[in-house]
Amino acid sequence: MSQYNLDEASFDLHPSLKDRTVNQFIINDSGPSDFSFVISRAEAFAETTVEAFAGTLANEMRKALPKFELIGQRALVVDGSAAVELHFTWRNGDSDMHQRQVAVFVQSASADRAKALLLTGTSHGPFKDEWNLAFEAMLGSMRLHAPMPAVAQPAQES
């Protein structure tokens, strides 16, 4: 058993259980929210770089979401750690959904594996300036408690 800590509590977690914690922040309690911000985690993946992880994530979204369209992809930094943002749209019933999803690796409980932290802003229709600013502000204020150490690049031969 390993000690599992939340902001609110801690407990012994059975070793077979995996953390699939999701934090969801919404504007209103009833009906669809114009904008939401969700933090989720992924641990079981083979990719060793955040770029490769984001590519796999985009391919999975393409298969799962109707009328998926990748609008943009960019490399960025979250609290000093390399990250990748995917900006895409898809169709949900008769609504166009837009999503900005940032993937950044953090240290996992297992020393030999990374955990992907997924920071996701979702909007019904295109992002309003207010929601783009809110998303950017949240990213800019993010402090990672267990960032992945920088990996040294192998020297290239001349």
N, C-alpha and C positions, 0 to 999 in steps of 0.2 A: 504494500500500500504506500502511496505517496501522499504527502500533504498537499492539498489543493486550497489555494487562497483566492477568495473573492474580496472585493472591497468591504462587503458586509459580513463575511464569515469565513471560516476555514474548516476543512474536514478531511478525513482520510478517503482518498479516491481509490476504488478497486482498480488494480492494474490492467484489467481487460477493458475498462471503459475509456472512451476517447472524448476529449473536450470538443463539443460542437456548439459552444456558447455563441449566442447572437444577442447583440444589443440593438434595439430599434428605437429611434427617436422620430416622432411624428408631430404634425402641427395640431391636428384635432382628433378627438376621441370617436367621432361618429362619421361614417362614410369615408371615401378615399381622401387621402391627404394630398395636397398639391405637391408637397415635397416631403421626402423622408431621408433620414441618414441612418444607415445600418452598418454595424461592425460585426463581421463574422470571421471565423478562423478555419483554416484547412491544414491538416497535418499529413495525410496520406497521399503524397505525390512524388513523382520520380525526378522532376526537373530540379536542376542544381542552381539555376539563375532565375532571378525574378523576371527577366525578359522571356525566358522559355516558358515559365509558369504562366505569364500573361498571354502568350501565344496559344497555349493549350486551353486556357480559360476562354479566349475568344472563339476558338474552334468548337468548344462545348456549347457555348451560347448560340453559335450559328446553327447548330443541330437542334437545340432545344426550343428556341424562341421563334415564333412565326414572323416572317418578314424582317429578320435580323439584318441590320446594316451597321457595320463598323464605321463611325464617322471620323474617328481619329484615335491615334495612339501616340503617347509621348513618354519619354523618360523624365523622371523628376526625382527630387530628394525629399524624404520625409524624415525630419529630425536627424539629418546626417546620413541616413541610409538610402541606398538606391531603391527606387520604386518605379513602377510603370502604371500609367493611367490609360484605361480604355474608355472611350466615349462612344456609346452606341445607342441605337433606337430599335424598337420592335413594336409589333402590333399586339395589343391586349384587347380582344373583343373589338369594339369600335373606337378604341383610344390608341393614340400613338404615345408610347412610353419612351422616355429618354433616361439614360443612366450614365453616370460617371463612376467608374470603379477603379480604385487604386489598390494595387497589390504591393506589399512590402514584406520582406522576410524579417522575422524576429526569432530569437532562440526558443527552442522547444524544451520541454522537460527532459527529453532525450538528447544527450550531448551531441550525438552524431546526426541529428536531423534539424532542419529548420521548420518553422511554422509560418504559414502565410497569413498575414493579417490583411483582410479585405475591407476597405473603407468605401462604402457605396452610397452615392446620392442618387435618388430616383425622383423623376418629375413626370407628372401627366402633361404631355406636350413638351415643347422646348423649354429648357431652363430659363427662367426669368433672371434678370440681372441680380435680383435679391438673393436667389438661390445659388447662383454661381459664386457670388461674394461670400455667402454663408459657407459653402463647401470649401472654398479656398481658405477662409479664415480658420475653419476647423482643421484642415490639413496643416496650415502654418503653425497652429498652436499645439499640434500633436507632439507628445514626448513619449518616446518608446522606452519602456522600463527594461527591456531585454533586447536591444538591437543586435543584429548579426554583426560580428566583427568583420572588418574589411578583409577580403581575400586578396592576397598578393598575386599579381599577375606574373606568370612565368616570364623570365627574360627571353627576348627574341634574339635568335642568332642572326648575325649580320653576314 
